[in-house]
Amino acid sequence: MKKGLILFLLVFLPSAYALNVNSQQCFSDGQFIILLESVDSNITYTDQIEIVIDGKKINGDWSINYMKKDPPDRTRQYATFTSDEGVVSGGKKVMMITYPLELGQIKISETIEEVLECPDFIFSCALLNIEIDECYTVDNIFRAFFFARGFEQSQAGKLDLNHNLEFNLFTKKVYEDIDGKVTTRGVKPKGATIEKYEGEKYLFTYKFNNENSVDRFRVGFDDLDKCLISEYEKYGLIVNDVSECGIKSNEDKIIEAPKVEGPERLEPKTEEAPEEIIEEPKEDDSLIPVIVLGIIIVGIILIIKFRKKIFKPKK
């Protein structure tokens, strides 16, 4: 009887104790909002609800900490989930919502499968980050490698490297910046170039007219005030970066050439083979005692025969 009751509860519990997706919204910044509805009086804690899209767990915020249908009070019947930005791209996505169910000592989980429909993804501030990789001066040519992540999220939302980034240089001697200011602490120099190096890594290059070098270099966001508001603090965005810069010689530049990733490969050596040296065979010293002993024995035999011949009686 007990086993039959458990089996009955396992079969009918998901339909008796369940949540429903009441509504959904999706935006071009990769964020979505869903409204869940509780259809019974049991409590569902929202921090135990897991939302997965394309195999990735989605992070976000809930409007309340638990749900419960408790007429006529409907404040706990609905819970809103607001995802982080940049978590989904455009088109239709299968969303799996898994939550625990509990009745007495029986605990199971139920999953809702819902199709999330989103517009084409354009841009999200949450995907931005700035990081300087290295910077140095060689023969009065200054180079700075830096990452500007999120500058090419889509064709429509592509940022401009010249207008959405600002630069500051701290130099040994004065230079002229784009504002016409002659200084050792200014903005981007006149004639400086910014170009893609690889992936989201970019290269800043400037050739000084006279002998000079850069002590420090800064790069940060420009004209992106919409991304500098408090709601983006939770993403831990790096909105600017500053780095000390060095001076390298031509030898340093050669030594620090890009290394090929992967296991070390041993190349065959092309050295000339050494001249073959023919050595005369060496006598084996271990045979000397044997030879000497042989000579002694032969000598003794000869002596004995000679003596016999001398002292042989005459007939």
QUIPE-V230911 format. One line per field, one symbol per residue. ss: DSSP state (~ for helix, > for strand, _ for the rest). phi: phi as a letter, one per 30 degrees, with the letter a starting at -180 (. if undefined). burial: b if it has 16 or more other ideal C-beta (glycine too) atoms within 10 Angstrom, else e. Layout:
# QUIPE-V230911
ss->???
phi->???
burial->???
This chain:
# QUIPE-V230911
ss->_~~~~~~~~~~~~~~~__>>>>>>>>_____>>>>>>>_____>>~~~_>>>>__>>__>>>___>>__>__>____>>>>>>_______>>>>>>>>>>>>>__>>>>>>>>>>>>>______~~~_>>>>>>>>>>__>>>>>>>>>_______________>>>>>>>>>>>>>____>>>>>>_>___>>>>>>__>>>>>>>______>>>>>>>>___~~~__~~~~~~____>>>>>_>>>_~~~~~~_____________________________~~~~~~~~~~~~~~~~~~~~~~~~~~_____
phi->.ddddddddddcdeddbacbddabbbbdcicbbbccbdcbcddbdddcdccbbhicdcclbcdbcacadbeddcdcdbbcccdddicbcdjcbdccccbdbbbiccbbbbbccbcccbdedcabddcdacaddaaacbhiccbbcbcbdidbdaddcddcddccbbbbbccdbdbccddidcacbbceddidbbbdcahccbbcbbcddbdaacdbbbbadbhbddcccddcdddidcdabbbdccbbcddddddcdecddjddccdddcddddddcccddddddddeeddeddddddddddddddddddcdddd
burial->eeeeeeeebeeebeeebbbebeebebbbbbbbebebbbeeeeebebeebebebeeeebebebeeeebbbeeeeeebbbbbbebbbbbbeeeebebbbebebeeeeeeeebebeeebebeebbbbbbbbbbebeebbbeeeebbbbbbbbbbebeeebebebeebbebbbbbeeebebeeeeeeeebebbeebebeeeeeeebebebebeeebbbbebbbebeeeeebeeeebeebebeeebebebeebeeeeeeeeeeeeeeeeeeeeeeeeeeeeeeeeeeeeeeeeeeeeeeeeeeeeeeeeeeeeeeeeeee
